[in-house]
Amino acid sequence: MWLVNPYLHNSITSTRSSMKIGFIGLGIMGSRMAANLQKAGHELVVYNRTASKADELVANGAQLASSPEEVAQQCRLVFTMLSTPDAVEEVATGPQGFLKVLPGNSLWVDCSTVNPSFTARMAQIALKMGHRFVDAPVSGSLMPAQNGQLIFLVGGEAKDVEEIRPLLDVMGKAVTHVGGHGQGASMKMTVNMLMGHVMAAFSEALTLGSSLGISEEVLCQTLLSGPAAAPFLKLKENKLLTRDFSPEFPLEWMHKDLHLASVTAYEQGVALPGLQTVKELYAQAKQNGLADQDFSSIYSFLKG
């Protein structure tokens, strides 16, 4: 049984207990995560810079706030799912930021993919202001978010993680508590760096194979059933074969994550020469108009 926390609007006793939740950031991922919380019966107060992205949630009963500050005036549990460290910092500590308005001992759960040093700094700011903080980035893209099948990689105090676990279970299929503040962000940075590498390497293999006259269908069938292919590549097969690169995870965000991994490697004094090469490959693809396409469109860039 979950212990009652007197500081939250409602205690989390089970996934069926309704509570008021603030959700900031309603892009490809955030909108679907928030929708799953709403379907589970929770009352939402939402904010997004482009307000129209909240229309469906509002039509289903969510309250649209005019600023992050207004979210915090009504909620003691706030989720953020934003694109960059700058965006996170702005909504948290900017002129209309939510942290200064939250009542003491509120809980901020940041699901954004940001670099570990930034996460550690945000955690310290939140703690100094009397709040609790959990970094909970996710592994998964559009369809897992929509189907509540995300994997949460979490950093923070164990008691805080357990308190929000019923909510994470609504949005995902697994929760991995990696360690203290910043460790969830660290794991996500590692995962996304590997995914960027793997997608580029697979695209190069397809490019070479097709140049030798092997059909893309046979290449995919053979490579994806072999020992060298990562499981997520099978989910990209149709995009590669049909050239339908509608975004599940936009290429510009993969480039951003690789850049943040590069920054992190510099901070840690770690040499990652392969990362630098792959990062620049995605940068070139972005400059060639593929920023808004799925990151698997790196194949179309290589094919020319």
Secondary structure, DSSP 8 states (H G I E B T S, - for coil): -----TTSSS---STTS--EEEEE--STTHHHHHHHHHHTT-EEEEE-SSGGGGHHHHHTT-EE-SSHHHHHTT-SEEEE--SSHHHHHHHHHSTT-STTTS-TT-EEEE-S---HHHHHHHHHHHHHTT-EEEE--EE--HHHHHTT-EEEEEES-HHHHHHHHHHHHHHEEEEEEEESTTHHHHHHHHHHHHHHHHHHHHHHHHHHHHHTT--HHHHHHHHHTSTT--THHHHHHHHHHHT----SSBHHHHHHHHHHHHHHHHHHT---HHHHHHHHHHHHHIIIIITTSBGGGHHHHHH-
